[in-house]
Each structure stands twice: as C-alpha cells, then as structure tokens.
Amino acid sequence: MAKEILKDQDIIFSNHDDVAGGISMTYEGSDIVWSRGAVWRMLRKVCVQEVLNNGSIEAGRGIRQRQLYQTLRNLYTKVGTPVNITEEITETIFNSMTSMLWGETVKGGIDARVAAEFRQVMGEIVHLLGQPNISDLFPVVARFDLQGVRRKMKSLMSWFDKIFDSILEQRQGVKSNKKDSLDFLDILLKIEEQADPKMPLTMTQVKALLLDMVAAGTDTTSTTLEWAMAEMLLKPETLKKARDELDALVGRDTILEDYHVPKLPYLDAVVKEVLRLHPPNPFLIPHTPSETCVVNGYTVPKNSGIYVNSWAIQRDPSVWENANDFIPERFLNTGKWDYKGNDFRYIPFGSGRRICPGVPLAEKSLGFVLGSLLHSFNWQLPKGAKLDLDDQFGQILRKRNPVILIPTPRLSKPELYAQFSEHD
C-alpha cells in the first residue's frame, strides 16, 4: 500500500495534507513541506539543485567539523561528570545548521542559551503537530480553531520569526562579494533577487525554507543520534564492534575526521538500524489525494488524510527477522538498503517525489557525529541510573527521557584533545 501511494500513484498523492499545525508553523504553508503544485516544484528545485546539492554540502564540511570539535573539546572539560548528551548533540547540530545557513556574517552568532530554547520550542511544536485536532478531522469548523492549535503554533513560531527577521535585517542592503563558499542564506537571497517574475521566490518563502532546514535538520538528526547512543549503551557487544572498527581504521593515536566515515561499514550499519527502529517521522508527513482513487481495493476519497506508518513497516516481522531487536549486522554485506526510498520495506526518510530533500546532509552528519562520540570517549551511566527506550509520541519520534552519561577520555594521550581546538 505504501508503494501504491508513494510510487504507483505518486502524482495523485503528491500533496501533503493541510493540517492546521503544519500550515501555521510554516508561514501558511509557504515552505517545501506544505506548498503545492508549481510553487512546490520551484521550492524543491531551489533546495535540491541550489542549496542542498553536493557542492554546497561539501562546502559546509569545515563548518560541521569545527562545530563538532568544539563539542568534543567541551566534553573533555566535563570528564567524570554527568552530561546530558541530548542537549550536547542538539547544540552541536543546531550550531552546525545555523552556521551553514547564514555563516559568520551575522553578528552575535548563536549561543548555548538559544540552542537550549530551540530544544524547548521544538518540543512544544512536535507535541502540537502530534496532537489530534478536530479542525483537521472536520474542516467545516476549522475557522474556529476550537483547540487553539493554530493560535499556539503561531505563538511558538514568533520565536523563530524574531531570529529570522534579525538575520535578514543585518543582511538587508548588504551585497555579498563572495563567489565561493556562499552560505545557504547567500544562495537564497541571490535567487530571491534574480527570481523568475512568473514564479518568484518571496522573502516569506526564504524564511520558510530557513525554518525547514533549521527545525527539521536539527531535531531529526539530534533525535536519531540520541537513540543511537541509547541503543548502543544497552547493547555493549554492538558498541564494542563499532569501537573495534574505529580503532582498526583510525586508532587511538589520532582523532576521527569526516573522510574516515565512508570507510566504516559497521558504523553505517548502526545508523541504518537506528533509523529502522526509530524513524524520525514515524508516520511521515500526511499525504492527500488530489482526486478520488482506489488503493489496494479501497476507495480513497479526494482530500483524505493519508498516513504511511514507516515505524510499523520497518518493524514488520514478515520482513525483518527479530524485528524489534537492535541488530546492525542485518545491514552489512548487502547493497540493497539505502535512504532513497526505492525499497518500501525501508523508508525512514519517505519515498517518491516528496522524499526528504535533506537526506544527503543527514548522511554526512550522522556517522561523523556518532563515530566521534564513540571514538573520543568512553560512556557510562551515573551510579544508580537506568537507561530506557521509552518514546514520546509526536510528529518526531523523540526519547521520552534524556540520555545522561558520564564521559571519560578514550584517546591515547591528553594532547590529542587539544587538537580539537586547533581546528577552530
């Protein structure tokens, strides 16, 4: 059925359902997630061909590495004490995303306080998106906003709006003379300035795209890494295999760099297994048919809300042996599993024309951050603490309880940790 919706009848189901919370958080559907038709095609072209292409992602490699090394250096100052790994990862990914989006041309930057606020705001947004809303079920009463979802969402969105307005105000009237290494905002503003008059990129759409990349790029990536740390700490033999692979390739006499990551197949299998058990968007983004159609013998009326349960598909015991167990080995020595969504047994980022456009960036980030945390430090639970795998229902599949761990140095010499500062 997922294949029928996301591939066989992809054109009919190419639009996302206009849920009140999603529309309200994206400047009335001005982003790549909820826009439709020609506008969506234009925004996707901007994202895939201009902003998230291989060249742009590679240009941000130094930024991602620098932000991660700052986190590792900070963790080294906290050895032997409990650390909220969830907060550390969120701040790392958030700073990486914002640095790639608008670089160092914005005065003041983003500090730890803002990153912490982001986690809180995103938590409330995720809760609202996952909350059943009578306005979505009965559109005739939508204008009354009976549960206040639109009102609450717009209030939360004002936090992002202040950041974006401040950034755009600093950039207003400033012409970038850079020809290389443009940050994402440079690219978007140039497109906005030179836009096709028949289908212009508006400033509202620029802000909506920034929101997509900051919110989705940070929350889904940090949540996946949080699950990865929890799963591996609960499965010591898996953790040992990952570390043995790191030691064999990199050793403990040097630090992990991003060019090592493609040569670490077991680490890649760990990431894929985490995404199988804990897909960031367990129901994907709801689709809606543009006309009444038939799926697997069932008549689906026009404008219905369609949820594809990737969480259940990826835990289907008829497809996956020991489906609920964390077994990265299932992804080794096989080339059939990737993130492109062509095999409908494994669709952590969706499939079809609405597949997540940020997949290439997520691939670059997940293995490097996870590998660095495992390679640079040993991790243990505080005395008397327990680690669980309880999740918190919502549009994003978050852990219910944060991961609190104690780091201890793992590299062979203290001087190696000083190298993290040399990359600033």
C-alpha positions in Angstrom: 0.0 0.0 0.0 2.9 2.4 0.7 4.3 1.6 -2.7 0.9 2.4 -4.3 0.7 5.7 -2.6 4.3 6.8 -2.8 5.2 5.4 -6.2 2.4 3.9 -8.3 0.0 6.8 -7.7 2.7 9.3 -6.7 1.2 12.1 -8.8 -2.2 11.8 -7.2 -0.7 11.7 -3.7 2.0 14.2 -4.3 0.5 16.8 -1.9 0.7 16.9 1.8 -2.4 17.2 3.9 -3.1 20.7 5.2 -3.1 20.0 8.9 -3.6 23.2 10.9 -0.5 22.9 13.0 1.8 22.3 10.0 0.3 25.2 8.0 0.5 27.6 10.9 4.2 26.9 11.6 5.3 27.4 8.0 4.0 30.9 7.2 0.7 29.5 6.0 2.3 26.7 4.0 5.0 28.7 2.3 7.7 26.1 2.8 8.7 23.0 0.8 6.7 20.6 3.0 3.2 22.1 2.6 3.4 24.0 -0.6 1.8 22.5 -3.7 2.0 22.4 -7.5 4.2 24.8 -9.3 5.3 26.6 -6.1 6.4 23.3 -4.6 8.3 22.4 -7.7 10.1 25.7 -7.6 11.0 25.4 -3.9 12.2 21.8 -4.3 14.4 22.9 -7.2 15.9 25.7 -5.1 16.6 23.2 -2.2 17.9 20.3 -4.2 19.8 22.0 -7.0 21.0 25.2 -5.3 21.1 24.8 -1.5 21.4 21.1 -0.7 23.5 20.0 -3.7 26.8 18.1 -3.3 28.8 21.2 -3.8 27.0 23.2 -1.1 27.1 20.3 1.4 30.8 19.8 0.8 31.4 23.5 1.2 29.9 23.2 4.7 32.2 20.3 5.7 34.6 22.5 7.6 31.8 24.2 9.5 30.3 20.8 10.6 33.7 19.5 11.6 34.5 22.7 13.5 31.2 22.7 15.5 31.6 19.0 16.3 35.2 19.5 17.5 34.1 22.4 19.8 31.6 20.0 21.4 34.2 17.3 21.9 36.6 19.9 23.4 33.8 21.0 25.7 33.0 17.4 26.7 36.7 16.9 27.6 36.3 19.6 30.3 33.4 17.6 31.7 35.0 14.2 32.0 33.9 12.3 35.1 30.7 14.3 35.5 27.2 13.5 34.2 26.4 15.1 30.9 23.0 15.5 29.2 24.1 14.0 25.9 20.8 15.0 24.3 21.5 18.7 24.9 25.1 18.4 23.8 24.1 16.8 20.5 21.2 19.2 19.9 23.5 22.2 20.4 26.1 20.7 18.1 23.7 20.1 15.2 21.8 23.4 15.8 25.1 25.4 15.6 26.2 23.4 12.6 22.9 24.1 10.8 22.8 27.8 11.6 26.4 28.3 10.7 25.8 26.6 7.3 22.6 28.6 6.8 23.9 32.1 7.5 27.6 31.7 8.3 29.7 34.2 10.2 28.2 37.3 8.6 25.6 37.5 11.4 26.8 39.4 14.4 26.4 37.7 17.8 26.0 34.2 16.4 24.0 31.5 18.3 24.9 30.8 21.9 24.1 27.8 24.1 21.0 29.6 25.6 19.4 29.9 22.2 20.2 26.3 21.4 18.5 25.3 24.7 15.5 27.4 23.9 15.3 25.8 20.4 15.1 22.4 22.0 12.2 23.6 24.2 10.3 25.4 21.4 10.7 22.4 19.1 9.4 20.1 21.8 6.3 22.1 22.1 5.9 22.3 18.3 6.3 18.5 18.0 3.7 18.0 20.7 1.2 20.2 18.8 1.9 18.5 15.5 1.2 15.1 17.0 -2.0 16.2 18.9 -5.3 15.1 17.3 -7.0 18.3 16.1 -10.8 18.4 15.5 -10.2 21.1 12.9 -8.2 18.6 10.7 -11.0 16.0 11.0 -13.9 18.4 10.4 -12.7 21.3 8.2 -16.1 23.0 8.5 -15.1 24.1 12.0 -11.5 24.8 11.2 -12.0 28.6 11.2 -13.0 28.4 14.9 -9.7 26.8 16.0 -11.5 25.0 18.8 -8.4 23.6 20.4 -6.3 26.6 19.8 -3.7 24.7 17.8 -3.2 27.5 15.2 -3.0 30.2 17.9 -0.5 28.2 20.0 1.6 27.3 16.9 1.8 30.9 15.7 2.9 32.0 19.2 5.7 29.4 19.1 6.7 30.5 15.6 7.2 34.0 16.8 10.5 32.7 18.4 11.8 31.6 15.0 10.5 34.7 13.3 12.4 37.1 15.6 15.7 35.2 14.8 15.0 35.2 11.0 13.9 38.9 11.0 17.1 39.9 12.8 19.3 37.9 10.4 17.6 39.3 7.3 17.7 42.8 8.7 21.5 42.5 9.1 21.8 41.3 5.6 19.4 43.9 4.2 21.2 46.0 1.6 24.4 44.1 2.0 25.7 42.7 -1.3 27.9 39.6 -0.9 31.1 39.8 -2.9 31.9 36.2 -2.3 32.0 34.0 -5.3 32.9 30.8 -3.5 31.7 29.3 -0.2 28.4 31.1 -0.2 26.3 30.2 2.8 22.8 28.9 2.3 21.3 32.4 3.0 23.5 34.0 0.4 22.2 31.5 -2.2 18.6 32.0 -1.2 18.9 35.8 -1.3 20.6 35.7 -4.7 17.8 33.5 -6.0 15.2 35.8 -4.5 16.8 38.9 -6.1 17.1 37.2 -9.5 13.8 35.3 -9.4 11.7 34.5 -12.4 8.9 37.1 -12.3 6.4 34.3 -13.3 7.4 32.3 -10.2 9.4 34.5 -7.8 11.0 33.3 -4.6 9.5 35.6 -1.9 11.1 36.7 1.3 8.4 34.8 3.2 9.4 31.7 1.3 13.0 32.3 2.2 12.1 32.4 5.9 10.0 29.3 5.5 12.9 27.4 3.9 15.3 28.5 6.6 12.7 27.2 9.1 12.6 23.8 7.3 16.3 23.4 7.4 16.9 24.6 11.0 13.9 22.7 12.5 13.9 19.5 10.5 17.7 19.3 10.1 18.4 19.8 13.8 15.6 17.9 15.5 15.5 14.8 13.4 19.3 14.4 13.3 19.8 15.1 17.1 16.9 12.7 17.9 18.4 9.9 15.8 21.8 10.3 17.5 20.2 10.3 20.9 18.5 6.9 20.0 21.8 5.6 18.7 23.7 6.3 22.0 20.9 4.7 24.0 20.7 1.6 21.8 24.4 1.1 21.9 24.8 1.6 25.6 22.1 -1.1 26.1 23.9 -3.4 23.7 27.6 -3.5 24.8 28.6 -6.0 22.1 27.4 -3.7 19.4 29.3 -0.8 21.0 32.4 -2.9 21.1 32.2 -3.9 17.4 31.8 -0.2 16.4 34.8 0.8 18.5 36.9 -2.1 17.2 36.2 -0.9 13.7 37.2 2.7 14.7 40.4 1.5 16.3 41.3 -0.6 13.3 40.9 2.2 10.9 41.7 5.3 12.9 43.5 4.1 16.0 43.6 5.9 19.3 46.6 8.0 18.5 44.7 10.4 16.2 41.2 11.9 16.0 38.4 10.8 13.7 37.9 13.0 10.7 35.0 13.0 8.3 36.9 11.4 5.4 37.2 8.3 7.6 33.4 7.8 7.9 32.7 6.2 4.4 35.3 3.5 5.3 33.4 2.4 8.4 30.7 0.0 7.2 29.7 -1.2 10.7 29.1 2.4 11.9 27.0 2.9 8.8 25.0 -0.3 9.6 24.4 1.1 13.2 23.0 4.3 11.8 20.7 2.4 9.4 19.5 0.1 12.2 18.7 3.1 14.4 16.7 4.7 11.6 14.9 1.4 11.1 13.8 1.1 14.7 13.3 4.8 15.3 12.4 6.6 12.1 12.4 10.4 12.8 8.9 10.8 11.3 7.1 7.6 12.2 4.0 8.4 10.1 6.0 10.5 7.5 4.1 13.8 6.6 0.5 13.0 5.9 -0.4 12.9 2.1 -3.7 13.7 0.5 -5.1 12.6 -2.9 -5.9 15.2 -5.5 -8.8 13.0 -6.7 -10.8 10.1 -5.5 -8.8 6.9 -6.3 -8.5 3.2 -5.3 -5.7 1.9 -3.2 -5.5 -1.9 -2.6 -9.2 -2.2 -3.4 -10.3 0.6 -1.1 -11.8 3.8 -2.4 -9.9 6.7 -1.0 -11.9 10.0 -1.3 -10.3 13.2 -2.6 -8.6 15.3 0.1 -8.5 12.4 2.6 -5.6 12.5 5.1 -3.2 9.5 4.4 -0.6 8.4 7.0 2.1 6.0 5.9 3.3 4.1 9.1 7.0 3.7 8.4 7.5 2.7 12.0 5.3 -0.4 11.6 6.6 -1.2 8.1 10.2 -1.2 9.4 9.3 -3.5 12.3 7.2 -5.9 10.3 8.2 -9.4 11.4 7.4 -10.8 8.0 10.2 -8.7 6.5 12.6 -8.3 9.4 13.9 -11.2 11.5 13.8 -10.4 15.2 12.2 -7.2 14.1 12.2 -5.4 17.4 15.8 -6.1 18.2 18.7 -3.8 17.6 20.9 -5.8 15.1 23.1 -3.6 12.9 24.6 -6.8 11.2 21.4 -7.1 9.1 22.7 -4.1 7.1 26.2 -5.5 6.5 27.3 -7.1 3.2 24.2 -6.0 1.3 23.8 -3.2 -1.1 20.0 -3.2 -1.2 19.4 -0.9 1.7 19.8 2.8 1.3 17.9 6.0 2.1 16.5 6.6 -1.4 13.1 5.1 -0.6 13.1 2.7 -3.6 12.6 -0.4 -1.3 9.3 0.1 0.5 10.4 -2.1 3.4 12.8 0.6 4.5 11.7 4.2 4.2 13.0 6.2 7.2 13.0 9.5 5.1 10.0 8.7 3.0 9.9 8.0 -0.7 8.8 9.4 -4.1 8.8 13.0 -5.1 8.2 14.1 -1.5 11.1 12.3 0.0 13.1 14.4 2.5 15.4 16.7 0.4 17.9 16.8 3.4 18.9 13.1 3.1 22.4 13.8 1.7 23.2 16.2 4.5 21.8 13.8 7.2 24.1 11.1 5.8 27.1 13.3 6.1 26.3 14.3 9.7 25.0 11.2 11.4 28.0 8.9 11.0 30.6 11.6 11.7 29.0 12.8 15.0 28.2 9.3 16.3 31.6 8.0 15.3 33.4 10.9 17.0 31.5 10.4 20.3 32.3 6.7 20.4 35.9 7.1 19.3 36.9 10.0 21.6 35.2 9.0 24.8 34.0 6.0 26.9 30.5 6.5 28.2 28.8 5.1 31.3 25.6 5.7 33.2 25.7 7.6 36.5 25.6 5.4 39.6 22.1 4.0 40.1 20.8 5.4 36.9 18.9 3.3 34.3 18.6 3.8 30.5 15.3 3.1 28.8 14.0 3.1 25.2 10.7 4.8 26.0 9.5 7.1 23.3 7.4 10.2 23.3 4.6 10.1 20.7 4.6 13.0 18.3 5.4 14.0 14.7 9.1 13.4 15.6 9.8 10.2 17.5 11.7 11.5 20.4 13.0 9.7 23.5 10.8 10.3 26.5 13.7 10.7 28.9 17.0 12.4 28.1 20.2 10.4 27.9 22.5 11.3 30.8 26.0 9.8 30.6 29.5 10.3 32.1 32.3 10.7 29.6 35.9 9.6 30.2 38.8 10.1 27.8 39.4 7.2 25.3 42.2 8.6 23.1 45.8 7.6 24.0 47.1 11.0 25.0 45.6 14.2 26.5 47.4 16.2 23.8 45.1 14.7 21.2 42.1 16.5 22.8 44.0 19.8 22.3 43.8 19.1 18.5 40.1 19.8 18.6 40.9 23.5 19.4 43.4 23.7 16.5 40.5 23.3 14.0 38.7 26.5 15.2 
